[in-house]
Amino acid sequence: MTPKLEVRIADPFGADAKRLIDQLSAELAAMYPEDTAAGAGDFDPSDVAGPDGRFVIAWLGDRAVGCAALRPMEPGVVEFKRLYVEPDVRSQGISRELLKCLEQLSRELGYTRARAETGLRQPRSVSLLQSAGYQRISNYGIYIGNALSLCFEKHVGQLDA
């Protein structure tokens, strides 16, 4: 029997979070060797540990297989970071569930727009964002002028009062 997928809020400083973030960083560093900051991805766990951010982990049974984070940017706008699924369990809809969870948490926290950056060499990531309704926007923040970065945004709405 296939273990059930569950996405839960987690400690961004926990062992499972660190392991998954390190795996993603290594994968990105290998994918973008000319960009010395690519593996780091401008991510600091303390950015999502406060009351306006969140870190989530996807679990298959008792195995942590993916993660994602939402980081506050400006009033009403959140950035999704560190969306990652381990290679051996990809193509099972886990990244889509992580993205849906981040969108729901964003609405609960009062955000109305979500942004995400991915890389030119990550067509699966681009496809996920586009199929979920994200539109290409001009590169923002540290990604301005980075020809390898692709930035996206989506209106995630807000919860009815």
C-alpha positions as CSV (number, residue, x, y, z in Angstrom):
1,M,0.0,0.0,0.0
2,T,1.3,3.5,-0.9
3,P,1.8,5.8,2.1
4,K,-0.6,8.7,2.3
5,L,0.8,12.2,1.4
6,E,0.5,14.8,4.2
7,V,1.8,18.3,4.1
8,R,2.4,19.9,7.6
9,I,3.8,23.1,9.0
10,A,7.3,22.4,10.2
11,D,10.2,24.0,11.9
12,P,12.5,25.5,9.3
13,F,15.5,24.8,11.6
14,G,14.6,21.2,12.1
15,A,16.7,18.2,10.9
16,D,14.3,17.2,8.1
17,A,14.0,20.8,6.9
18,K,17.8,21.2,6.9
19,R,18.3,17.9,5.0
20,L,15.8,18.8,2.3
21,I,17.1,22.4,1.9
22,D,20.6,21.1,1.7
23,Q,19.6,18.6,-1.0
24,L,17.9,21.4,-3.0
25,S,20.9,23.7,-2.6
26,A,23.2,21.0,-3.9
27,E,20.9,20.3,-6.9
28,L,20.7,24.0,-7.8
29,A,24.5,24.5,-7.4
30,A,25.1,21.6,-9.8
31,M,22.5,23.0,-12.3
32,Y,23.9,26.5,-12.2
33,P,27.6,26.2,-11.6
34,E,28.3,29.7,-13.0
35,D,26.0,31.3,-10.4
36,T,27.9,30.9,-7.1
37,A,24.7,32.0,-5.1
38,A,22.3,29.6,-7.0
39,G,22.4,26.9,-4.3
40,A,21.7,29.3,-1.5
41,G,18.7,30.8,-3.3
42,D,18.5,33.8,-1.0
43,F,17.0,31.7,1.7
44,D,17.4,32.1,5.5
45,P,15.2,29.9,7.7
46,S,14.7,32.8,10.1
47,D,12.8,34.7,7.3
48,V,10.0,32.2,7.5
49,A,10.1,31.4,11.2
50,G,8.2,34.5,12.3
51,P,4.4,35.0,12.5
52,D,4.0,36.0,8.9
53,G,6.0,33.2,7.3
54,R,5.6,29.4,7.1
55,F,7.7,26.4,6.3
56,V,6.0,23.1,5.3
57,I,7.2,19.6,4.8
58,A,5.5,16.9,2.7
59,W,5.4,13.5,4.3
60,L,4.9,10.1,2.6
61,G,4.1,8.0,5.7
62,D,7.0,8.7,8.1
63,R,9.4,10.0,5.4
64,A,9.9,13.7,4.7
65,V,10.1,13.9,0.9
66,G,9.6,17.6,0.1
67,C,9.4,21.1,1.5
68,A,8.4,24.7,0.7
69,A,8.4,28.0,2.4
70,L,6.5,31.3,2.3
71,R,8.3,34.5,3.1
72,P,6.7,37.9,3.6
73,M,7.9,40.5,1.0
74,E,5.7,43.6,1.4
75,P,2.1,44.2,2.5
76,G,-0.2,41.7,0.8
77,V,2.7,40.0,-1.1
78,V,4.4,36.8,-0.2
79,E,7.3,34.9,-1.9
80,F,7.4,31.1,-2.2
81,K,10.8,29.7,-1.6
82,R,12.6,26.3,-1.4
83,L,9.9,24.3,-3.2
84,Y,11.6,20.9,-3.4
85,V,10.7,17.2,-3.8
86,E,13.2,14.4,-3.6
87,P,14.0,13.0,-7.1
88,D,12.8,9.4,-6.4
89,V,9.3,10.6,-5.6
90,R,8.8,13.3,-8.3
91,S,5.9,13.1,-10.8
92,Q,3.5,12.1,-8.1
93,G,1.8,15.5,-7.6
94,I,3.8,16.3,-4.4
95,S,5.0,19.7,-5.6
96,R,1.5,20.6,-6.7
97,E,0.2,19.8,-3.2
98,L,3.0,21.8,-1.6
99,L,2.1,24.8,-3.8
100,K,-1.6,24.5,-3.0
101,C,-0.7,24.4,0.7
102,L,1.4,27.5,0.4
103,E,-1.4,29.3,-1.4
104,Q,-3.9,28.3,1.3
105,L,-1.6,29.4,4.1
106,S,-1.0,32.7,2.2
107,R,-4.7,33.4,2.2
108,E,-5.0,32.5,5.8
109,L,-2.2,35.0,6.6
110,G,-3.9,37.8,4.6
111,Y,-1.7,37.8,1.5
112,T,-3.3,38.4,-1.8
113,R,-0.4,37.9,-4.2
114,A,2.3,35.2,-4.3
115,R,5.6,35.5,-6.2
116,A,8.1,32.8,-7.0
117,E,11.4,32.7,-8.7
118,T,12.8,29.7,-10.6
119,G,15.5,29.1,-13.0
120,L,15.7,28.9,-16.8
121,R,17.1,25.4,-16.5
122,Q,14.1,24.1,-14.5
123,P,11.4,23.5,-17.0
124,R,9.4,21.3,-14.7
125,S,9.3,24.1,-12.1
126,V,8.2,26.6,-14.8
127,S,5.5,24.2,-16.0
128,L,4.2,23.7,-12.5
129,L,3.9,27.4,-11.9
130,Q,2.3,28.1,-15.3
131,S,-0.2,25.3,-14.9
132,A,-1.2,26.6,-11.5
133,G,-2.0,30.0,-13.0
134,Y,1.2,31.9,-12.3
135,Q,2.1,34.6,-14.9
136,R,5.6,35.7,-15.8
137,I,6.6,39.0,-14.4
138,S,9.7,41.2,-14.5
139,N,12.5,39.9,-12.3
140,Y,12.3,41.4,-8.8
141,G,14.7,42.0,-6.0
142,I,18.0,40.2,-6.2
143,Y,16.8,38.5,-9.5
144,I,16.8,41.8,-11.4
145,G,19.4,41.5,-14.2
146,N,19.9,37.7,-13.7
147,A,19.3,36.2,-17.1
148,L,19.0,32.7,-15.5
149,S,16.1,33.7,-13.3
150,L,12.4,33.6,-14.2
151,C,9.9,35.3,-11.9
152,F,6.2,34.6,-11.6
153,E,3.2,36.0,-9.7
154,K,-0.4,34.9,-9.0
155,H,-3.3,36.6,-7.3
156,V,-4.1,34.1,-4.6
157,G,-7.2,35.9,-3.4
158,Q,-8.3,36.2,0.2
159,L,-10.5,34.2,2.5
160,D,-14.1,35.4,2.8
161,A,-14.7,37.0,6.1
